[in-house]
Amino acid sequence: MDTIAAISTSLGAGAIGIVRLSGGQALSIALRFFSSSRVKRAEDVVPNHLGLGTFTDGDVHEQCMMVYFRAPRSYTGEDMVEFHVHGGSYLARRVLEALIGAGARLAAPGEFTRRAFLAGKMSLDEAEGVRAMISAESEAELREAYSLMSGRFDDRIDEILRTLTEVLSTMEASLDYPEEMEDEADDSMEKAAAVREEMRKLLSSYGVGKLIKGGVTVAILGKTNVGKSSLLNRLLGYPRAIVSDVHGTTRDVVGESIVYKGVKINLLDTAGLRETTDSVESIGIARSLDAAHSADVVIYVSESGKEEDKKEIEKVLSCLDKVLLVNNKIDILGKGQGGINISAKTGEGIETLLDEVLRLTVGEGRTAETLTEERHADCIRRALAALERGIAAFHKESTECVLVDLRESIDALSEIGGGNATENIINDVFRRFCVGK
Amino acid sequence: MKYEAIVVGAGHAGVEAALALARLGHKTLIVTLDERSVSHMACNPNIGGTGKGHLVREVDALGGQMGLNADASLLQIKMLNQNKGAAVQSLRGQTDKEVYHARMLATLRETENLTIREGECEDILVEKGRIGGVVVSGETIYADVVVLCTGVYLSSRTITGEEIHDAGPYGFENSKNLSSALLEKGLPLRRFKTGTPARVYADSIDYSVMTREDGDSTIGCFSFLTEGKLLEQTPCYLTYTNPETHRIIRENIHRAPLYNGTIHGVGPRYCPSIEDKIMRFADKERHQIFIEPEVKGGELMYVQGMSSSLPKDVQEAMYRSVKGLENVRFARYAYAIEYDCIDPLALKASLEVKSVEGLFSAGQFNGSSGYEEAAAQGLIAGINAARKLEGKPPVILRRDEAYIGVLIDDLVTKGTNEPYRMMTARAEYRLSLRQDNADARLTPLGREIGLVSDYRWERFLARKGKKDAIRSEYKRSIPLSIVREIYASKGETATGGMTIEEMLKRSFISSADILPLLPEELRDPDLAEEIAVEVKYGGYLEKERKNAADYIRMEERVLPEGMDYLAMENLRLEARQKLDKVRPRTLGQASRISGVSPADIAVLITYLVKTQG
């Protein structure tokens, strides 16, 4: 059995997110990312023992707990690993993506349950719990199906599926109707290559797609009393944050979301940056900097005419790549030099600012056909890998062997929209070719 | 009268069912409307073809009769897809249909425990959901199991243009009363359609302008028991339709029953009539027509590719527009035939009717098309009817074990909206389900069932022993000097010694090349090739086996028979209804029902846990 992975806690709220792995490779995949003072190699891992360590993958460097259950003494009866990470969906998703990148497959709905059952490992209590969870999952899926984005994405998948079906039906017809298919032209490989390109494009839109679905996180930073909270309120369209002339009014990070041009933007208003002796305020300032680091974009607000030195800002934020410099209060102070001129009070320049946020994040790739779901990405990744194998084998192996890979490809792709690949292929044979006696 | 078993119908399904029952020691009656229609080839005079050839081999490996009977009546044999891999190669044989019929009738007559009776089965006896027997031409005959193999005879009518006959195929009588009796007993019947081309006089054809199509005298036959090759082969001939043929058909299309509403039955896309081909593929300039002998040296030829239900005068005009058929004379005109059959979703995987215990069915009655599909089901229905009598569990072949498993699983899980034809494209474990290894896959099972004779079993063991020996020979290292020699003959250079297996992995090395390396007694080209195929498919076969392992785990979870799917509230409504209709035997079968999602399966599992404790 291959090794599967999934987030097993509900996405969104919750103090802890659990990501599960099940299958023969579970531990070896897990240990590519997890280490602790005690655990360096597989032999160090004590089964059923929850251990603290670090999950490292690219820029993710996160403290978390890991527990290993050795087959057959686990929920599924297979080797299993669980990661318990800090709450919120973001980290759990990152961990899941890392595991999938390392060779795990995203579990199909109910697949852990199915494996547990087949291994004879499921108790009645567990079954009841699982049933509730699956109905909830399906509801969430149903909602997604109705989301604005899905329509055109589905069209694009359908188109790829249709072309791939034609590739397969031509090849299958040549096997099942060798005499009748002799004079049919075969452009299967050109079509397969075109499908491969389409799949690659879709996958490359996935990074952007994730931003669209999860939302773009924007931190509003700047010194005290430059109008950060006013900007937040303007962006939200209602007075969410307390605004006053008193320096240091905002003491903690305030988070709210808006949707702009179809993209969710998560706004974080932060405590103003200044030297302070107030211990609560210093904690707030430290949090402001954390928020800036985790954000996709930082809006750095200054008062118009009092633009701060870029080098100084760079010192504070360590890098200016994702920073938008904003000059506020142009309604009283007039336009400033460099940066985007806005007035949080009158709303002038706000749209320009938001457009810049989108340009910096989702950029030109922001189309409705963008891939947003990890499940879909996983299907397309598998479909692409199998298709590439098939294309490589095309001139070396006989048709029925090439078809083993192409079948795997179309089956993976069919998981997205459902539907029976074999029936579609056979229907296509008789739709397109005059075969049969 | 009382028998243990009654088989209704003596076509390709019925004879296999009856022979299986009788050979397993059960006193069996086979009922036919007309003895002359026993194993009658009502359409094309050939056996096998892609996918179908595999079925014949499997029927043979299990101890069925079709392969032996075809071999005894062969006029020509060919291996299709010889330029492709072994898994998609299929035998197709032209047969003498009179010999085919006569040999099978003789086999029925000489089989112990088997009685043939002419007459019309008019009704079945059902009491408390259990079969009790049948009524044949007014006489009640009792039996504990009944197998329905009514083919295309149920309330059938043949259609040639405006001419409609209340008749079976080829002018035989049809079954007039059984349909309504079955409907009355609650069996879900529907109407399918198929057709056949004209039979024309052999001496009215100009073969000199056609392409001669010969068989292959170097290949073996269908049955694992048949020795030797067919040395004397009768040719077929190839010609084509042309724009004139197409014009005639288009101009008369309003007289085609398929197009003017006379025919309501659902026809198979697998055997389109010529008018269908012309109308649906208007761009195609010509269509192939094969002229095939009906009997050896006989007076009639079969015109494959020209199936039609157009009126006789149109048929004459369009046939005569074809090169070589200008002066053709008709012995029998082409016709379409409509008939009643059952919705196979009403069947269990054992081919027992869900609502009537002890009633089995097979062949075209189950919604399939083709002699081979019929024989395969007939054999399984016969075996399972016998096992019912013996109180044994049914034999159900899995999709990774046999094309027969694919065929029956497709029918009873997905149903079909048109006569179902076997295709290799339907078999997901195609590389494993080869015709060359049908015996290895199924003969041990056939032995266990009791249909494999001592003679067949000895032959099987000998063949298996040889194969095992060759397999271990393939692991033997060959010194560099010899490898170099073989490579050189292919224009390749070898750099080191290697095993035969490693050599065979190269695409330029075939089993023939390494044959001289085997000890004399193992130099069997067919067996050497069979093992070479396993080597060459290597990683692909491995992948299939891995996929099959997942599939088998799901198949091994048998679902309780009385599950109340409609009451499972957490299942989506569509899934509840589909599961209730199909009533799958295993969790695997449930997962293949269209409209049942992986999430539904997980929910189903939670109910299973609950009911099983």
Interface residues (C-beta under 8 A of the other chain):
Chain A: M1 A108 P109 G110 E111 T113 R114 F117 L118 M122 S123 L124 E126 A127 E128 V130 R131 I134 S135 E137 S138 E172 L175 D176 Y177 P178 E179 E180 K396 E397 S398 T399 E400 C401 L403 V404 R407 G418 N420 T422 E423 I425 I426 V429 F430 C434 G436 K437
Chain B: N44 T50 G51 L80 N81 K84 G85 A87 V88 P268 R269 Y270 C271 P272 K277 R280 F281 K284 H287 Q288 Q304 G305 S307 K414 R421 M423 T424 A425 R426 E428 R430 L431 S507 Y537 Y540 K543 E544 D550 R553 M554 R557 N570 R572 S594 S597 P598 A599 I601 A602 V603 I605 T606 Y607 L608 V609 K610 G613
